[in-house]
């Protein structure tokens, strides 16, 4: 394991090779922003919006996928300021928190039409547990739904333009060609949408689910997309994207933050809607050795808000703590709908833990502290070996 010499992201991040100078793709992408003509990008965005604006006002101008989070709230604010009439579409999260519901209701009060799609809850719970055991991600149905449901809505309501947020390959790191992409396509979803090789078709073929169970998780056909002319653009390509400033603007427009730093992170304004998110982030830590605190520390470090030494301290203290609770909900209550005990959950965690990244005893057993936390073999402020 090696770490970027400028931020604190390890090279175990998928699609995240360090270059010859030891710098990660996300830092290089951020450097490229300095040369961007943002005024020109805004002109380009306005031109696109005008092209898709409903000519007679009898349909929505665009669809905005919204979770109620800081970024989707920011997207709504920007589209309203640019004179668009959006339809806001929510793919209901797996275990919605009270604060998540309040922030969704806040978006409804901003002067937009809104629709919420909720997939079969029995199927959802089955998928949560199956995906946790099969691909190590409890959030598979949520990640699938947030990318398929708004596109299905675009086809259903004949609204071709979707306004996505940031391109994660640019913001968090990934192949250069994809980092500069300004549209979300089926190919982008297949590669970067977090499906981990598990698809609705494979779930049906393996008789895990029935065809009717995966309707909302299935991307529209190419024929359907072509008929409507569906296009999804990343707003972060046209406006300088920053989660912190997005949060500030959203707060000024009614968005509610958490009363403390969210468990496993270093901020109070992100991932507030789903109690299962702590488990999702924890499994990324087990697989790749970095969690949400690392990702956030990197974002703030690149923008000069903290030093690398401070980022290293955040990673060592806050990253990858065992998810005993999330948004004040205890782990056993989060697992209860999945018919999964804490002991069974720990066993699944151990199966997915990369022992090359974490310290083990002489018998190969994982070394944990009294709270169940692991210790990495190498941290970003350790001497290079």
C-alpha positions in Angstrom: 0.0 0.0 0.0 1.2 3.5 -0.9 -0.4 6.9 -0.3 -0.6 9.9 -2.6 2.2 12.3 -1.6 -0.3 15.2 -1.7 -3.5 13.9 -0.2 -4.0 10.8 2.0 -5.7 8.4 -0.5 -4.1 5.0 -0.8 -3.4 3.3 -4.1 -5.7 0.5 -3.1 -8.6 2.7 -4.3 -10.0 1.0 -7.4 -8.9 2.6 -10.7 -6.5 4.9 -8.6 -2.9 4.2 -9.7 -0.4 6.8 -8.5 1.6 8.4 -11.3 5.4 8.5 -11.6 5.6 11.3 -9.1 3.4 9.6 -6.5 0.3 11.7 -7.1 -3.2 10.3 -7.4 -5.7 11.0 -10.3 -8.1 12.9 -8.0 -5.3 15.5 -7.2 -4.4 15.7 -10.9 -8.1 16.3 -11.8 -8.3 19.0 -9.2 -5.2 20.7 -10.6 -6.8 20.7 -14.0 -9.7 22.8 -12.6 -7.4 25.8 -12.3 -7.2 26.0 -16.1 -11.0 25.7 -16.6 -12.8 28.6 -18.0 -15.8 28.5 -15.6 -17.5 31.5 -17.1 -17.4 29.7 -20.5 -18.7 26.5 -18.9 -21.6 28.4 -17.4 -22.4 29.8 -20.9 -22.3 26.3 -22.2 -24.6 25.1 -19.4 -27.2 27.8 -20.2 -27.1 26.9 -23.8 -27.8 23.3 -23.0 -30.6 24.2 -20.6 -32.2 26.4 -23.2 -32.1 23.6 -25.8 -34.1 21.3 -23.4 -36.4 23.8 -21.9 -40.1 23.0 -22.6 -41.2 25.2 -25.4 -44.8 25.6 -24.4 -44.3 25.1 -20.6 -46.6 22.0 -20.6 -43.8 19.6 -19.5 -40.9 19.7 -17.0 -37.6 21.1 -18.3 -35.4 18.6 -16.6 -35.3 15.9 -14.0 -33.2 16.3 -10.9 -32.4 13.1 -9.0 -32.7 14.1 -5.3 -32.0 12.4 -2.0 -32.5 15.4 0.2 -28.8 15.7 0.7 -26.6 18.8 0.5 -25.6 18.2 -3.1 -29.1 17.4 -4.6 -30.5 20.4 -2.6 -27.7 22.5 -4.2 -28.7 21.1 -7.7 -32.3 22.2 -7.1 -31.2 25.7 -6.0 -29.0 26.2 -9.1 -31.7 25.0 -11.5 -34.3 27.2 -10.0 -31.9 30.2 -10.2 -31.3 29.4 -13.9 -35.1 29.5 -14.5 -35.7 25.8 -15.0 -38.9 24.0 -14.1 -37.6 20.7 -12.7 -39.3 17.5 -11.7 -37.4 16.2 -8.6 -37.2 12.4 -8.4 -36.2 10.5 -5.3 -35.3 6.8 -5.3 -36.2 6.0 -1.7 -33.3 5.0 0.4 -33.0 1.7 2.3 -33.4 2.9 5.9 -34.5 6.5 5.8 -33.5 8.6 8.8 -35.6 11.3 10.4 -33.2 14.0 9.3 -33.2 12.6 5.7 -37.0 12.8 5.6 -36.9 16.4 6.9 -34.4 17.4 4.2 -36.6 15.8 1.5 -39.6 17.7 2.8 -37.4 20.9 2.6 -36.8 20.3 -1.1 -40.6 20.0 -1.6 -41.0 23.5 -0.1 -38.6 25.1 -2.6 -41.1 25.4 -5.4 -40.8 22.2 -7.4 -42.8 19.2 -8.4 -41.7 16.0 -6.7 -42.1 12.3 -7.1 -40.7 9.5 -4.9 -40.3 5.9 -6.1 -40.1 3.2 -3.4 -39.2 -0.3 -4.5 -40.8 -3.4 -2.8 -39.6 -3.3 0.8 -39.6 -7.1 1.1 -37.4 -7.4 -2.0 -35.2 -4.5 -0.8 -34.5 -6.2 2.6 -33.6 -9.5 0.8 -31.3 -7.6 -1.5 -29.6 -5.7 1.3 -28.6 -9.0 3.0 -27.8 -10.9 -0.2 -25.6 -8.1 -1.5 -23.8 -7.7 1.8 -22.9 -11.4 1.8 -22.3 -11.8 -2.0 -20.5 -8.6 -3.0 -19.8 -6.9 0.4 -22.1 -4.0 -0.1 -25.3 -3.6 1.9 -26.2 -0.5 -0.3 -26.3 -2.3 -3.7 -30.1 -1.7 -4.1 -29.7 2.0 -3.2 -26.8 2.5 -5.6 -28.6 0.7 -8.4 -31.8 2.6 -7.8 -30.4 6.1 -7.7 -29.0 5.7 -11.2 -31.8 3.7 -12.8 -35.0 5.2 -11.3 -34.5 8.8 -12.4 -33.6 7.5 -15.9 -36.8 5.4 -16.0 -38.7 8.5 -14.8 -37.2 10.5 -17.7 -38.5 7.9 -20.1 -41.9 7.6 -18.4 -42.5 11.3 -18.3 -40.8 12.2 -21.6 -38.3 14.5 -20.0 -35.0 14.0 -21.8 -32.6 16.1 -19.6 -31.3 14.8 -16.2 -29.2 17.0 -14.0 -26.7 14.8 -12.0 -24.3 16.2 -9.4 -20.5 15.6 -9.5 -18.7 13.1 -11.6 -17.2 10.9 -8.9 -14.3 9.9 -11.1 -13.3 13.5 -11.2 -14.0 14.4 -7.6 -12.7 11.2 -5.9 -10.4 9.8 -8.5 -10.5 7.5 -11.6 -9.3 7.1 -15.1 -8.6 10.4 -16.8 -10.9 10.0 -19.7 -13.8 9.2 -17.4 -12.8 12.0 -15.0 -13.4 14.6 -17.8 -16.7 13.1 -18.9 -19.6 15.5 -18.6 -22.5 13.0 -19.3 -23.8 10.0 -17.4 -24.4 7.0 -19.7 -25.2 3.3 -19.4 -21.5 2.6 -19.9 -20.6 4.9 -17.0 -23.1 3.2 -14.8 -21.9 -0.2 -15.7 -18.3 0.7 -14.8 -18.6 3.2 -12.0 -22.1 2.9 -10.6 -21.1 0.6 -7.8 -22.9 -2.5 -9.0 -19.8 -4.7 -8.4 -20.6 -7.0 -11.2 -24.0 -7.9 -9.9 -26.8 -7.0 -12.2 -30.6 -7.3 -12.2 -30.3 -9.9 -15.0 -27.9 -12.0 -13.0 -30.1 -11.8 -9.9 -33.0 -13.2 -12.0 -30.8 -15.8 -13.8 -29.6 -17.1 -10.4 -33.2 -17.2 -9.2 -32.4 -14.8 -6.3 -35.3 -12.5 -7.5 -38.1 -12.7 -10.1 -38.2 -10.4 -13.1 -41.0 -8.3 -11.6 -38.7 -7.7 -8.5 -36.0 -5.8 -10.4 -38.1 -3.5 -12.6 -37.0 -0.3 -10.8 -33.3 -1.5 -10.7 -33.2 -2.1 -14.5 -31.9 0.6 -16.9 -34.2 1.5 -19.8 -33.5 -0.1 -23.1 -31.5 1.7 -25.8 -34.7 2.0 -27.8 -36.5 3.8 -25.0 -33.6 6.1 -24.3 -33.4 7.0 -28.0 -37.1 7.6 -28.3 -37.0 10.2 -25.6 -33.5 11.4 -26.3 -32.4 11.0 -22.7 -29.2 12.9 -21.8 -27.7 13.1 -18.3 -25.2 15.8 -17.5 -22.9 16.3 -14.5 -23.5 19.7 -13.0 -20.0 19.6 -11.6 -18.6 19.8 -15.1 -20.2 23.2 -15.6 -20.0 24.7 -12.1 -17.0 24.5 -9.7 -18.0 21.6 -7.4 -17.3 21.7 -3.7 -19.3 19.7 -1.2 -18.6 22.1 1.7 -19.9 25.2 -0.2 -22.8 23.1 -1.5 -23.7 22.4 2.2 -23.4 26.1 3.2 -25.7 27.2 0.4 -28.1 24.4 1.1 -28.2 25.3 4.8 -29.1 28.8 3.8 -32.1 27.3 2.1 -33.4 25.1 4.9 -31.1 22.1 4.7 -30.5 20.5 8.2 -27.2 19.1 9.3 -26.4 16.5 12.0 -25.8 17.6 15.6 -22.2 16.1 15.5 -19.8 14.6 13.1 -21.4 11.6 11.4 -20.0 8.3 12.6 -16.9 7.3 10.6 -16.5 10.7 9.1 -15.2 14.2 9.9 -18.2 16.4 9.0 -21.8 16.8 10.0 -23.4 17.6 6.6 -23.0 14.5 4.5 -24.7 11.1 4.1 -27.6 12.0 6.5 -30.4 10.0 4.9 -29.7 6.3 5.3 -28.9 4.5 8.5 -27.1 1.7 6.5 -24.6 4.1 5.0 -22.2 3.5 7.9 -22.0 -0.2 7.0 -21.5 0.6 3.3 -18.6 2.9 4.1 -17.1 0.4 6.6 -17.0 -2.4 4.0 -15.1 -0.1 1.7 -12.6 0.4 4.5 -12.3 -3.4 5.0 -11.8 -4.0 1.3 -9.5 -1.1 0.4 -8.2 0.4 3.6 -9.9 3.8 3.3 -13.3 5.1 4.5 -15.4 8.2 4.3 -13.2 10.2 6.6 -10.3 9.6 4.2 -12.3 10.7 1.2 -13.5 13.9 3.0 -10.1 14.7 4.4 -8.7 14.5 0.8 -11.4 16.9 -0.5 -10.6 19.5 2.1 -6.8 19.0 1.8 -6.9 19.7 -1.9 -8.8 22.9 -1.3 -6.2 24.1 1.3 -8.6 24.0 4.3 -6.4 21.6 6.2 -2.8 20.5 6.1 -1.6 17.0 5.2 -0.5 16.4 8.8 -4.1 17.3 10.0 -5.5 15.0 7.3 -3.3 12.2 8.5 -4.6 12.7 12.1 -8.2 12.6 10.9 -7.5 9.3 9.0 -5.8 7.7 12.0 -8.5 8.7 14.5 -11.8 8.7 12.6 -11.5 6.5 9.6 -13.0 3.0 9.6 -14.3 2.8 13.1 -16.6 -0.2 13.7 -20.2 1.0 12.9 -21.8 0.4 16.3 -24.3 3.1 15.4 -25.1 5.5 12.6 -27.0 8.7 12.9 -27.7 7.6 16.5 -29.3 4.3 15.5 -27.7 1.2 17.1 -26.2 -1.4 14.8 -28.5 -4.2 16.1 -31.6 -2.1 15.1 -30.1 -1.4 11.7 -29.5 -5.1 11.1 -32.9 -6.2 12.6 -34.9 -5.9 9.3 -32.3 -8.0 7.6 -32.8 -10.8 10.2 -29.1 -10.5 10.8 -27.4 -10.5 14.3 -24.4 -8.5 15.2 -22.4 -11.7 15.6 -23.3 -12.8 12.1 -22.5 -9.3 10.8 -19.0 -9.4 12.4 -18.4 -12.8 10.7 -19.3 -11.3 7.3 -17.0 -8.4 8.0 -14.1 -10.7 8.8 -14.7 -12.6 5.5 -14.4 -9.4 3.5 -11.4 -7.9 5.4 -8.3 -7.6 3.3 -5.6 -9.1 5.6 -2.8 -7.5 3.5 -4.0 -4.1 4.7 -4.7 -4.8 8.4 -2.6 -6.2 11.2 -3.0 -9.9 12.1 -1.6 -12.1 14.8 0.9 -15.0 14.3 -2.1 -17.3 13.4 -3.4 -14.9 10.8 -6.3 -13.7 13.0 -7.4 -10.0 12.7 -6.1 -7.9 15.6 -9.0 -5.8 17.0 -9.3 -3.4 20.0 -12.0 -3.7 22.6 -14.4 -1.8 20.4 -13.8 -4.1 17.4 -11.6 -1.6 15.5 -8.9 -2.8 13.2 -5.4 -1.4 12.8 -3.9 -0.8 9.4 -0.4 -2.1 8.6 0.5 1.4 7.2 -1.0 4.8 7.7 -0.3 7.9 5.5 2.0 9.5 8.1 4.0 6.3 8.8 7.6 6.1 7.4 7.7 4.6 4.0 9.1 1.0 4.1 
